[in-house]
Amino acid sequence: MSLHTISVTVNGRAHEAEVPARLTLADFLRERLDLTATHLGCEHGVCGACTVLVDGATARSCILLAVQVDGAAVTTLEGVAQGDELHPVQQAFWDKHGMQCGFCTPGIVLSTLELLERRPQPSREDIYRWLGGHLCRCTGYVKIVEAVEEAARNT
């Protein structure tokens, strides 16, 4: 097994690590850095539970290799809040009950961050389209969409 040295900034902290070529970013985050908000669902890039931001763009960490993020900045849900204060997107999900079990929530929050960065006042259709790649078994999506709309009003 060949090892590769990577340098990556995760949630504002620099990390250098030796990783096997086939280690996924999700496994690196969860097992090496103990950042367990990145959830593994389908492990095929379909469900969106593993979504993180890589240099500000959403990425499915279950199908992205750790070696591919060498030199990049990665943001997980753990890096979104400022200290004890929730980010406005997180607060909107809390206020609008945009989660139930919470399994899909980290990926949806990170996708919402990118959406609002690109389109600060998205239409409902924009939200549907943007979050269409996330699967949620609990909420029926209504509360998630309301949370995104609330976040857009508050950011």
URQUI-V65437 format. One record per residue. N is the residue number from 0. RES is the residue in three letters. PSI is psi in radians with two decimals (* if undefined). D_LAST is the distance of its C-alpha to the last C-alpha in Angstrom with 2 decimals. Layout:
n: [N/N]
res: [RES/RES]
psi: [PSI/PSI]
d_last: [D_LAST/D_LAST]
This chain:
n: [0/1/2/3/4/5/6/7/8/9/10/11/12/13/14/15/16/17/18/19/20/21/22/23/24/25/26/27/28/29/30/31/32/33/34/35/36/37/38/39/40/41/42/43/44/45/46/47/48/49/50/51/52/53/54/55/56/57/58/59/60/61/62/63/64/65/66/67/68/69/70/71/72/73/74/75/76/77/78/79/80/81/82/83/84/85/86/87/88/89/90/91/92/93/94/95/96/97/98/99/100/101/102/103/104/105/106/107/108/109/110/111/112/113/114/115/116/117/118/119/120/121/122/123/124/125/126/127/128/129/130/131/132/133/134/135/136/137/138/139/140/141/142/143/144/145/146/147/148/149/150/151/152/153/154]
res: [MET/SER/LEU/HIS/THR/ILE/SER/VAL/THR/VAL/ASN/GLY/ARG/ALA/HIS/GLU/ALA/GLU/VAL/PRO/ALA/ARG/LEU/THR/LEU/ALA/ASP/PHE/LEU/ARG/GLU/ARG/LEU/ASP/LEU/THR/ALA/THR/HIS/LEU/GLY/CYS/GLU/HIS/GLY/VAL/CYS/GLY/ALA/CYS/THR/VAL/LEU/VAL/ASP/GLY/ALA/THR/ALA/ARG/SER/CYS/ILE/LEU/LEU/ALA/VAL/GLN/VAL/ASP/GLY/ALA/ALA/VAL/THR/THR/LEU/GLU/GLY/VAL/ALA/GLN/GLY/ASP/GLU/LEU/HIS/PRO/VAL/GLN/GLN/ALA/PHE/TRP/ASP/LYS/HIS/GLY/MET/GLN/CYS/GLY/PHE/CYS/THR/PRO/GLY/ILE/VAL/LEU/SER/THR/LEU/GLU/LEU/LEU/GLU/ARG/ARG/PRO/GLN/PRO/SER/ARG/GLU/ASP/ILE/TYR/ARG/TRP/LEU/GLY/GLY/HIS/LEU/CYS/ARG/CYS/THR/GLY/TYR/VAL/LYS/ILE/VAL/GLU/ALA/VAL/GLU/GLU/ALA/ALA/ARG/ASN/THR]
psi: [2.11/2.47/2.57/2.41/2.24/2.63/2.13/2.51/2.13/2.10/0.69/-0.05/2.31/2.41/2.45/2.34/2.67/2.21/2.60/2.64/-0.54/0.22/2.20/2.74/-0.70/-0.82/-0.65/-0.84/-0.80/-0.81/-0.64/-0.66/-0.04/0.64/1.51/0.08/-0.37/1.89/2.61/2.09/-1.49/-0.46/0.48/0.12/0.24/-0.71/-0.42/-0.06/-0.46/0.17/2.30/3.03/2.28/1.98/0.69/-0.07/2.48/2.54/2.54/1.88/-0.22/-0.34/0.10/2.30/2.56/-0.66/-0.40/-0.29/0.21/2.16/-0.05/2.95/2.15/2.38/2.24/3.06/-0.58/-0.33/0.14/-0.78/2.70/1.70/-2.20/-0.04/2.16/2.57/2.62/-0.58/-0.79/-0.74/-0.70/-0.70/-0.68/-0.88/-0.66/0.10/0.81/0.42/2.71/-1.39/-0.45/-0.03/-0.77/-0.28/-0.79/-0.79/-0.67/-0.70/-0.79/-0.66/-0.66/-0.69/-0.78/-0.75/-0.86/-0.44/-0.73/-0.62/1.54/-0.48/1.25/2.59/2.92/-0.67/-0.70/-0.77/-0.82/-0.83/-0.78/-0.69/0.10/-0.37/0.22/2.31/2.30/2.26/-0.16/-0.79/-0.32/0.15/-0.33/-0.86/-0.54/-0.82/-0.73/-0.66/-0.71/-0.73/-0.72/-0.76/-0.70/-0.62/-0.48/0.05/*]
d_last: [46.07/44.70/41.93/39.44/37.65/33.94/31.53/27.90/24.88/23.13/20.03/21.05/24.67/27.54/29.99/33.33/35.20/38.13/37.34/39.49/38.86/37.95/35.52/32.23/28.95/28.19/31.47/30.95/27.63/29.06/32.63/32.56/29.32/29.09/25.48/26.10/22.67/23.50/25.66/28.62/29.38/31.40/31.82/32.11/28.53/28.39/26.43/23.26/23.46/24.00/21.02/19.75/18.22/21.02/20.16/16.67/18.23/18.86/22.44/24.71/26.11/29.14/30.57/29.51/32.05/31.31/33.48/31.24/28.35/30.69/28.97/25.46/22.29/21.36/18.34/18.99/17.15/18.89/17.08/13.46/13.48/14.20/17.61/17.75/14.12/12.17/9.03/6.24/7.69/11.02/10.63/9.96/13.01/14.89/14.31/15.15/17.90/16.79/19.48/23.10/25.07/22.06/24.02/21.82/18.48/18.06/18.60/16.36/13.38/14.24/14.74/11.38/9.92/12.39/11.84/8.22/9.65/12.54/11.37/7.86/9.51/12.05/15.05/16.48/19.10/16.74/15.39/19.04/20.19/17.64/18.24/21.90/23.11/22.14/24.74/24.20/27.32/26.02/23.34/24.47/20.94/20.21/18.08/16.32/15.42/14.36/12.06/10.43/10.26/8.80/5.99/5.56/5.97/3.81/0.00]
